[in-house]
């Protein structure tokens, strides 16, 4: 069997890679926008073309061999866009290998360690009343873990006058807003539902420590991505000075970066993204490093149902999975239309499938209804006109 074609398919804000073979078996994977997350993702698409130059004509079943070639063929290796391309292609190759063997992918990774995967989902309410109502609804559906953004409007504005979020807040206002929002959710769901916050790498270390300490009474499961992702000394400092576990890793993409994070004791949960950090092959290695350090894995999953399917197979086969991120719209709307059927969810769990490969297929006929569009992620502009973050 040989690879005959590697394609990038786009619909709405989602991108997929389809690998075709001369045996008629195809595999699919989901492609992260990489450095195009704040615009049009030109570069990861080019990364797929770069990897296709190597992969076309090769036996798709030699996954580790191809992973090493695609990674090391980039002499200046480890960039987000090529790693995203490798990640999507890797998912597709595992899909092919599972279909060829007639087995689910997790069976080829050592077999299942669990029959279902615990989920946390997102709360998007702008007001405390909205948050409380949504939290109650999600718990009623069966979710036992919920995550929220603790500063009101996630997007903010293009200018100080338009902004209604983090960029307009003083040091004390950040703490007050976070407390008000988390307290509202905690009161709504009671003491036994796990709560997390995500600040999307937007705080300084001083702000992160202050917010973390202010939220101590609410017993958070983890504090996700408090500060920018590059400086591991700073991560170690924040993790040592907040009263709850820190989760980090959605903007990292090599085993070396995750090793550095763990060496600096910067997180109790790592959050690698299968569509960004080299796919199933690489994330399984990252999970093994984490396991050796008694660190949980909570895979990042911000895209659509194909990435969710890949996550389920990884989670089924890996021992130290703590919880899996799950977008609540994964089985409805655009995302539902783009696939034949999403993973089966029962309450706050995804059921580990028994179908060969990843167990999910694209509905390519639906793509015509959803033309590609760029990511819109407005900058956060401080009152003095300086940039905080996107």
N, C-alpha and C positions, 0 to 999 in steps of 0.2 A: 504494500500500500504506500502511495506517495501523495504528498500534498500538491494539489494542482492550483489552488488559488487561496489568497488571504484577502478578505474584503473588510472594509469599514462601512457599517450601515448606520445611518443617523435618522432619528425621529424625535421631534420636540427637542428637549435638552439632553436626550440620552443617546449614547453611542455604543455600538456593539461590533465585535469582530466575529466574522464567520470564516471558518477554515474548511475548505472542501478538499476531498480526496478522489483519486481515480477509482476507488472502490465504492463510491456513492455514499459514503458515510461523511456527514458534516458535523462540526462542533461549533458551539457558540460561547462567547465570553463577553463580559461587559467592560467597556473602556472608560477609565476615569478621565475627566477633562484636564487633569494635571495643571500646568501653569496657565491654562486657558479657563480656569474656574471663574475668573472675573472678566470674561469676554468670550470670544470665539475660540474653541480649542483646536487651533491649527496644528500645534506641535505634537500632541499625542497621535494625531492622524498620520502625520509624517513619520512618527516613530513606528507605527504599524507597517508603513511602506518599507521602512528601513529593515525591519525584522523579516518581512515577507521576502525581501531580496535574498536573505540567507535560507529561509525555511522552505521555499518552493522547491519541490522535487525530492524532499527528504521524507523518510519514514516518520509519520506523526507519532508513533508509539514510543519513540526514544526521547521521552519528555525531559529527563534530567540532562541528557547530553545536549539537547537543543537549548534548554534554559541556560546552561553554562556558556554555550556559544553566543547566544543573543546578548547575554550580559557582558561577556568579556570581549566580544567583537567591538563593543564601544570602548575604545582605549581610554577615553575620559568618561568612565562609567559611573552609573549610579544616579543619573539625573531623573527627575520626576517623570518626564514625558516618555522616555524610552522604557522606564520601569513600568509605567502604565501600559504601554504597548505590550511588553513582555507579560504583564499580568493578565491582560485580556486574552492573549494568544494561549497562555498556559491553561487558563480555564477551558478554552476550546479544545486543546489537545487532550486534557483529561476527559472531556465530554466524549471525544472520539474514542479514546482508549476504553472507557466504560461501555460505550455502545458496541465496540468490536468484541469485548469480552462478555457482553450480556449481563453486566453487573453495575450496580450503582457505584459512583466514584469512591465513596467512603469505604467500600469493600476492598478496593485496590490500595487504600491508604492504611490498611491494617484491620479494617472492620469497625463496627460501631461500638462506641463507649456509652452511648445513650440512645433512647428511642425517640426523644423529643428534645427540643432546644428552647430553653427559657429566653424570653424576649423582654427588652424594655422599649417603650415607644415614647414619642415626643409629645409635649404639650405646647400648643401655639397661641394660647390666649394672651391678648395684650393687657387686659385688666386682671386684677386679682379675682374678681367674680367669674370672669371667663375661664381663668385657670382652674378655679375650684370646680366649676361645672364640668369642664372637660375631663378633669382628673377623676371625678366621680363616674363619668360615663365610661372611661377606659377601665377602671377597676371593675365596674359592672360587667364589662365584656370579658373579664378574666385576667387582665394584666396585673402583675404583682410588682412591677418596677416601672417608674416613670421618670422622664428627664425634662427639664425646663431650662429656658434661658432666663436668668434672674434679673434682667434690666429692662423689661417692657418690650418696646418695639425692636426686633432684631435688626432690621435694615437700617435704621437711622435715616439720615438725610444727606443730600449733596452739599448742603451748607448749614451753618449754625442755625439760621432762621428756620429751615425745614426740619431739622433734626428733632427727634423726640426720644432718643434712646441714650445709650451709654455715653456718647460723646458730649452730651450736655450736662453730665452729672459731676458734681464735686466728689471729693474723696469720701466724705461722709454720706452723701446722697447714694453713692453706689451701695454702701453697706445697708442703708435704710431700705432702698428698693429691693435688694436681694432678700432681706429679712421679711419684708411684707409679702413678697410673692411666694417664697418657700413656706412661710407660716400658713398662708392661705391654703396651699396644696396639702400640707401636713394635716391641717385641721379637717380638710375635706375627706381625706382618705384614711385617717387614723394612723396609729403608731407602727403598724406591721407591713405597710407597703414600702418598698425600697424607693428612695428618691435620689436623683442625681441632678447636678447642675452642669451646664456647659457654657463657658464664656468665650469659646471660639478663638483662643489665643490672643485676646484683646487687652488683657490687663498687664500692668507692670508687676514685678514681684511684690512691691510694697502694697499695691492694691489687692493683689491676689491673697496675700497673707491676711490683710484686714478683712476682706470678704469672707475668707474661710473661717476666721475666728468668730466673726459675727454670726455665722450659721451653725456654730457648734451645737446649740441646743436641739437642732432638728435631725441629728444623727444621719447625715448623708451617706449613701452607699459609696459614691465617689464624687470628686470635683474634677470635671473633665476640662482639659486643655486651658488652664488658667493663663499661661503666658506664651510668648512667641516660642517657636519650636527649635531654635538653633543652639542655644547655649545650655549645655547639660549641667554645668556648675550651678546655674541659676535654677534649673529644675530641681536639683538636689536640695538647694536652699529652701525653695518654696515647699517641697514635700516634707521637709523636716520641721516646718513652722506652721503648718495648718493641722487642725485636729481631725481631719478625715482623710481617707485614702485619695491619692491623686491618680487620674487616668490620663494617658497620653499616647500618641503615636499615629494619629490619622494623617499627619503631614510628614512622616518618616517613611522610607521605602527600601532600606537595605538592612541586612542582618547586622551590619557593623554599626549603624546608627542605633538600632535597638540594643545592641550590646553596650554601647556607650551610655545610653539612658539608664540601663539596669545597673551598670557599674557605678553610676553616680547616685543610685538609689532615688531616682527621680520619679518613680511611679510604682504603685502596687498593682495596677492593671495596665496592660499594654493594649493598644487599639489599632493594630495594623489593618490596612484596607486591601482586600484581595485584588481590587481593580487598579490599585496604585502601586503596591509593594511587591510586585512580581508574582502575583497569583497564588494558587494553592501550593505549589512547590516551595516557594520561598516562605510563605506564612507558616507552613508546618515546621520549618526550621526555626523561625522566630518563636513559635509557641514552645518548641523544645528548649530553647535558651531560657524562656520565661519559666518553664516548669522546673528547671534546675535551680531556679532562684525563688521558688514558691510564689510566683507571680501569676495572677489570673489573666486570661485573654478575653477581651470583649471586642470582637471584630467591628470595625467601622463599616457602615452600610448605608450610604446616603443616596444611592441611585435607584435602580429599579429591580424588578422581580428576577432578572437573570443573576445579578450579583447576590441577591438574597439566596437563590438556589445554590450558588457556589459556596456561600457562607454556611448553609445548612450541612453540606457534605463535609466541609472542614470541621465544623463543630461536632458532627457525629463521630469523627475519627480522632479527635484530640481530647485528651483527658482534662486539661486545665482551662477549659472554657468556663468563664464565670457567668456571662450573660451575652446575648446577641442583640445588637441594635436593629430596630425594625421600624421603617417608616410606616405610619398607619395607613397611608394611601397605597400601599404596595399591591393590594388586591382589588383596586377600584380605579375608575377613570382611565387616564392615558396609560398608566402602567399596566393595568389589566388588559387593555386592548392590544398591547404590543406583544403579548405572549399567548400561547395556547391555553395555559392554565398556570396560575401562580402556585407556590408551595401551599400545602394545606395547613391552615392555622386552626388550632382549637384553644380558645381563650388566649392566654398569654404564652402559648407555646407553638412552635412550628413542628409538624410531624416529619420525622425522617423518612424520605420516600424509599420505595423499593424498585423503582424503574431504572433501566440502564442509563449510564452516563449521568449528566446533571439532572435529568428528569424534567427538563423544560425546553420548549422550542419557541422561536420567534414566530409571530404572526405577521409575516412581511407584507401581506395585503393591506394591513392596517396602517402601514407606514405612510401611505399616500395622504392619509387624513391629518398627519402631524408633521408638517415641514420642519426642518431643523431650525433651531433658534439659539442665539448665544446665551450664555449665562449672564444674568444681571445681578451684580453684587456691588451696591453703591459704596463708595468710600465713607468712612466715618471721619468727619472733619471737626476738630476741636473748636471751641469758641474763639481761639486766637488765630484760626485759619490753618493750623498745622494738621497733618494727617495722623490719625491714630491707627487705623487699620482698614482693610476691606472686609 
